[in-house]
Amino acid sequence: MSDAPVIVWLRQDLRLADNPALHAAAQTGRPLVLAYILDDVTPGRWRLGGASRWWLHRSLEALASAIAKRGGVLVLRRGDAHSELRTLIGECGASAVFWNRCYEPYIIERDKRLVEDLERSGVETRRFNGALLNEPWEAKTKLGEPFKVFTPYWRAAQQRPARTPLPAPKRLKGCDTPLRSDPLGEWNLLPRRPNWAAPFETEWKPGEAGALEALQRFVSERLQGYAEGRDRMGLAATSRLSPHLHWGEISPVQVRAAIESAAHAKPALQRCADKFLSEIGWREFSYNLLYHCPTLPERNWRSQFDAMPWADDEPALEAWQRGRTGYPLVDAAMRELWNTGTMHNRARMVVASFLVKHLMIDWRRGEDWFWDTLVDADLANNAASWQWVAGSGADASPYFRIFNPVAQGERYDPDGVYVRRWVPELARLPNSVIHQPWQAERQILTAAGVELGRTYPLPIVEHAAARARALAAYARISSAA
């Protein structure tokens, strides 16, 4: 069976460089079958959202082209991954399947069953770490337990040996047997009528080449000053790597190597490099939490929050989703999300706090909305971050930390650049009131063409009253715990 093909099962690793499963398969010298299976069965509630489907389509287009340039073919199949792999093995006579691990609970369970089934049949399986700097079980406390607090986790994780990025195969030796492949267009991943993703086409460049370009741009243009600029929402100061990392178009190993190389060449960059790598660390920590607490996306880490009296307020939820809350910073962020499939990280914290604490709406409603609208929708990051803001998670922000959207805007968007871009009906207001137009004098509003309640909504909730309500609810569940 030395000439039997090896299937490389691609999942959230849509790249050729630093792809451990692909690299190991290529090293065997045997024919390769590179396959992607769109499995809408296994994820259940967490099947891909709309923005993720748009990204996946474009990423698979780019990957298929890159594979073809190296003499290979990307085989596309749709259905239950277990049965589709079984079918593919039968068609091509593969004796082994290599893949990089995913860490979503439903995928872990599916993969365990698959490994048992394939190995009973004499099919070799090999699994690799292609998504993280460290596997979730590798960094442990001195007692051998998983970390529940970020700072000691990241300190321990950084002490582990770093892997060197792997090169992409120069040639891909294909399988002689013709294999059926679904036309990508038949998967209907792209929206049609209406094509709400049209703005994404100029905003993003999915695929491995786009990921490398984003990394190079960040290192050369944005790394310097990142520590100070990363919170300024009106600046182009962040890496924009998160969707590329989620889809595995670039690996954290590649990112870390590039950042450390830049800091080594220019020591003045070290502080900004450390700050950026700590953000990669939060991604790692989120996967650590999800792996050790598989219910993280659905259940409060801290059980006392099970008694939180969440509001069933659909009009308020819709106002938040559509960027019509009357708080300019919140509305700007939610409109940025709808138009670009992403949101500035500082803004994510503000809008999440607003939903959970100003509106008293369950964090899981926000998690669901982000899952559908973010191009970087990632189960570990999404769940851990929402629980962090809600105060219900591990190493969470205290519940009594309630972001004031006016103060946040004045501090992190002092010139109103972010608000003016995404809430253009307020663009002519002066900086002094751009974040709280209800405080503007009538003549200022008139001069700016703003009529509160008509051209722009009045606040749907008053900050001080909402804060008091949230703190009272927290006090009740705390006293009952």
Secondary structure, 3 states (H helix, E strand, C coil): CCCCCEEEEECCCCCCCCCHHHHHHHHCCCCEEEEEEECCCCCHHHCCCHHHHHHHHHHHHHHHHHHHHCCCCEEEEECCHHHHHHHHHHHHCCCEEEEECCCCHHHHHHHHHHHHHHHHCCCEEEEECCCCCCCCCCCECCCCCECCCHHHHHHHHHCCCCCCCCCCCCCCCECCCCCCCCCHHHHCCCCCCCCCCCCHHHHCCCCHHHHHHHHHHHHHHHCCCHHHHCCCCCCCCCCCCHHHHHCCCCCHHHHHHHHHHHHHHCHHHHHHHHHHHHHHHHHHHHHHHHHHCCCCCCCCCCHHHHHCCCCCCHHHHHHHHHCCCCCHHHHHHHHHHHHHCCCCHHHHHHHHHHHHHHCCCCHHHHHHHHHHHCCCCCHHHHHHHHHHHHCCCCCCCCCCCCCCHHHHHHHHCCCCHHHHHHCHHHCCCCCCCCCCHHHCCHHHHHHCCCCECCCECCCCCCHHHHHHHHHHHHHHHHHHC
